[in-house]
C-alpha cells in the first residue's frame, strides 16, 4: 500500500466562524486512503477545537499568546520538523507563523484566502502579508472569483499563483426533518412570513439596512416577523434602531447560535445584504434548507445566486426600493415555490463539501507533481 500524503491545515484559533466550520467539515471528506489529515490550532482552542478532537485523531494545539509569541513560534517550528508533512495548508495570515513555515523547504505550501474585501482595513492589511510570503506558497486559493479579482487589483497578488475553489457545506446537516429550536416555537405564528438575518453584526454586513428594510415592509403588511442571529459591534445599534422605528413586536434578536439549520427551519426567506463579501456560507446553508435568499448583487453573491431562479438579487441599497421589490415577490407564490426547489438542487450540485474536497485534492496533486 502506498504511503498516504501527510497534510497539515493550520488555523489561528478554534472559535466559531465560517472558515472554521468549513474546515472541520472538509477534513472529514478528504480521501482517507490517500491523505492523512492533521489540524493545528495556533492560538485559542475554542469550541471547534473540542469538536475537532472528538471527530479527528490528528489535532494539535500550539498555544500562541499573540502574533509576536516567539517561544510558541519555536514550538510550532519543532512540531513541523518532527511531523514531516508533505503539504502545509495555511488558513491564517498571521506574520510570525507564516515566517516559520517559510523556513521549511520540504513541504509544499498552500494558502487559502477567506477574508472579505468588505472588511476594508483587514483586507488592505493583507498587502504586507502577500509582499512577504507570496513566493512561499505554491498555490493561493481564493474562495470566489470576486475575491480573486480584488486580490489581483487591490493587493497586487500574482494571478499565476491563484486558483478559485468555492467553499462547500455538509449537505447532510440540512434536511427537512430538522425541527425548529424549542426556545423559538412561541414565535412560529400561523400565516406569518418569517424573514431572517444570520451573520456577524459588523458594519459591512449591513445589519442596520436589514432593520430599515424591515420597517418599510411593516408599513405595508403586518403578517411578517424578523429574526436576527449573530453578535458583534453593531448589535446594540441594531436593537436601538428597531426601537427607534417602533417595530419591537416584529423582531427577535437571538445573539450567537450554533443551531443554524434548526433556526433556518423557521425562515421563509433570508436577507443577505453584505458589502464586498468574499463568499457567504450562510447563503449555502439557507439554500440547503430550501430557504430563498434575497441578496444585494455585490461581492461573490452572483456566483451563487441566479436572479429569480434560486433566489432574488437587488441592484440597489435603497431600503424603500428593496422593500417594494420584496413585497412584489412575496405575492408570486409560484416563483417562491420554484426558488425553494431550485436552491436545494443547486447547493447539492455545485456547493457540497464532497465536491469541494475533490477540488482541494486536485490542488494537492498538482503541486506535488510540480517542481519548484
N, C-alpha and C positions, 0 to 999 in steps of 0.2 A: 504493500500500500504506500502511495506517495505521501511524503511529509506534508502536513497541512501548512498553508500560508498563515503566518502569525501576524495579526493586525491589531494595533492599539488605537482606540478612539480616546481622545483627551478632551475633557470638558473642564471649564473653570470651576463650576460648583454643581451641586445636586438639587438646586431649587426647582420649582415648578415653572416651566415656560415651554414655548413651542419647540425650541431646539432640543431641550432635554427630553420632552415627551417623545418627540420624533426619534431621537437616537436610541432610547430604551426599546422602542418598537423595532427599529431597524436591526439591532443586533440579534433579535430573536428570529429574524427571517433571512439572515445570511446563510449561505450553504455551509452547514457544519461539517460536511465531508471534505470540503476544500479549504475552509477558513477556520482558524482558531481565533476567536474574537476576544479581545481584552478591553476593559473600560477603566479609565483613570480619571478620578476627580481631583483637581488641584487644590481647591480651597475648601469651602464649607461642604459638609456632607449633604444635609437636607433630606427631604422625604424620598427623592428619587434615588439617592444612594442606597437607602434601606431597601427600596423596591428592587433595585438592580442586584443587590446581594442575594435577595430571596430567589430571583429567577435566573441568575447568571453566576457561574463559578469563578470567573476571572475578573475580579473587581479590585482596584487599588485606590488608596487614598494617600495623598502627599501631605496635606495639611499646611499649605502656604497661608501665612497670615495676611499677606498683601502682595501686590505686584512687584515688590522690591525685596522679597524674602530670600536672601542669598543662601542661607542654610538649607531651606527646603528645596531650593533650586538644585543644590548639590545632591540632595536626597533623590530628586527626580532624575538627575543625570545617572546616578548609581543604579537606580531602578531600570532605566533604559539600557544601560550597559549589560546589566545582569540578565535581562529577559531576551535580548537579541531579537527584536521584532523585524519582520520583513517590510512592514508598512506602518508608518505612523500617520494617523488621520487626525488632524488638529481642528478643533471647533472653537478655539479661543484665540483672540488676537492680543492677549497679554504679552508684552515685550519680553520679559525675562524667560518664561517657559519656552517661547519660540526661539530665543537665543540658544537655550540649552539644546533643543532638538537640532538646531542648525549645526551644532558641533559634531553631530554624528554623521559619518559619511556613508555607512552601510545601508540603513533602511531607506526605502523610498518614502517620500513625504507628500501628503495631500492636505490641502486646507479647504474647508467649506465655509463660505461667507454667508452668514444668516442675517446680518444687521440690515435694518430698513433705512433707505435714504431719507425717509421722512423724519427719522431721529437725527436731525441735521448735525448737531455737534458731534455725536458719536460717530456718524458716518464720515464727516470731514477729518476726524482724528485718525481714520484709517490710513491716511496718506503716509504717516510716519511708519506704520506697520509694513505697508507694501513696499516702501522705499528700502526698508531694511531686509525684508525676508522674501520678496517675490522669487528671487533666484534659488531659495532654499527648497521650494516646492516644485515637484514635477508637474502637478496639476492643481489648479484652483477651481473649485466647484462653486458655481452660483446657483441659487435655488430658483431663479427665474431669468428670463431674457431681459426683463426690465432692469433687474439688479445688475446683470452683466453689463448692459449698456451704460448704466450710471457709474460703475466701477471703471469702465474704459474712459468715459467722457470727463468725469469729475476727479477721480483718483489717479487716472492715467495708468491703470493696470495693463500689462501686456496682454492683448487679446489672444495671442497664440498659446498662452498658458491656461486659458479658461475654457470651461465646458459647463453647460447648463444641465442640471438634473433637478427636476421639480420634486418637492417634498411629497411624501405619501403618508397615509394613515392606515391603521389596522382596522379594516372594514368589519372584522368580527366583533369589535366593541360597539358597533352601531347597528341595531336591528329593531324591528317594530315590536318585539316582545318586551322591550325595556319599558319600565313603568316610571312615571314622574316621581320626584322625591316626596317622601311622606310629609315633610315640613312645608311643602308648597301646594298641597292638594286643596287648601282653602281658597286659592286664587284661580282654580280651574272653574271658571264660570260658564254656564251654558250660553251658547250663541255669542261668545266674546272672542274677538280676534286678538291673539297674544303676539306681540312683536318684541324681539329681544336684541340686546347688545351684549357681546361677550368679548372681553379683551382688557388689557391694562388700561387704567384710566389715566392716560397720558395725552398731552396736547395733540400730537399728530394722529391719535386715534379718533379725535373729534367727538368725545362724549357729549360736549355741550351742543353740538349740532344735532345729535340724536334727540336730546331733550327738546330743542327748539322745533324740530320736525314733529315730534310727538304733540307738542302744544298746538301746532297748526292742524294736525289730524283731528285732535279732540274738539276743535272748533266746529268740525263738520259732522262728526259722529261720536257717540258716546259708548259704543259697543266694542271698545278697544282697551287693552291693558298692556303696559310696558314693563319689561324686566331688564335690569342692567346687572351684569355679572362681571366682577373684577374689582381690583383696588388699585390705588396709585395716587399721584399728586393731584389729579383733577376730580377725585371722588367727592370731596366736600363741596367743591364749586358746583358740581352737577346736582347734588342734593339741594343746594341753595337755589339753583336755577329752577328746579321743579317747584319749590315753594314759591318762588317769585311769580311763576306762571299760574300758581294756584291749582296745580294738577296732581297733588299728592295722592289723591284717591285712585289715580290711574297708574301709579308707579310702585315698584318694589325694587330696592337695591339689595342684592344678595352678597356683595363682597366677593372675596376669593372663594372659589369652589373647585373641587376635583370631579364632581359627578356631572360633568358636562353632557354626556349622552342622555342622562335622565332629565336634565333641565331642558335640553333640546326637544324632548318629547312633548313639552308644554307649548312650544313655539309654533305659530302658524307662519312666521317669517322671521328672518334675521336681517338686521341692518348692518352693513359693513361700510364704514364711512372714512376709513383711514386715508391719510395723505402720504403718498410715497411708500406704501407697504411693499416689502421685498417679496412676500408671498401671501400669507394669510391661511394658516392651517385651519382656523375656525370655520372658514368657508367650506373646506372639505368635510369637516365634522357635521356641519348643518346639512350639506348635500347628502351625506351618507344616511342621515335620518329622514331624508325626504322633505327637508325644510327649505323652501325657496329663499334665495339670498337677494336682497335689494342693495346694490352697491354703487358707489361713485366710481366712474371709469378712470381710475388713477392707479399708478403703480402696476403691480402684476395681476390685478383683478381680471383684466380681459384675457389673460392666459388661462383662466379657469372658467369664467362665466361667459356664455354667449347670450346676448340680449333676446329675451322672450323665448329662449329655448330651454335653458336650465336655470334662469334667473333674470333679474332686471338690472340694467345699467343706466345710471344717470350721468348726463354730461354737464351738470351744474351742481353748485354747492348752495344754491338759494333754497332755504328751507320751505318757503311757500310753494315754489315750483315742484320740489321733490314731493311734498305732501299731496299736492294736487295730482301728480302722476301716480302716486301710491294709491290714492283713493279710486282713481280710474281702474287701476289694475285689480284692486280688490273686488271690483264689480264684474271682472271677467273670470267667472268660475271655471270655464273650460281651459283657459290659459293657465290658471293656477294648478289645476289638476295635471296638465301636460308637464309643467315645470317640475312638479313634485316627482313624477315618474322619471323624467329625463335626468334630473340632477343625481338621482340614485344610480342610474345606469352609467353616467359619465364618471363619477368618482370611482366606481368599481373598475371601469375600463382604463382610465387614464392615471389615477392617483392612488392606487393601492400600495401598501407598504411592500408587498411581494414584488410588484413591478419596479418600485424604487430600489429594492435590494439587488435585483438583477442588473440594473443600470450602474449601481455603485460597484458591483463585482466586475463589470466590463471596464470601468475606470482602473481598477486594481490590476486586472490582467494586462491592460495596455501599458501601464507604467512599469510593470515588472518585466516586460519584454522590450522596453525602450532603454537604450544605453545613453547615459548622460555623462 
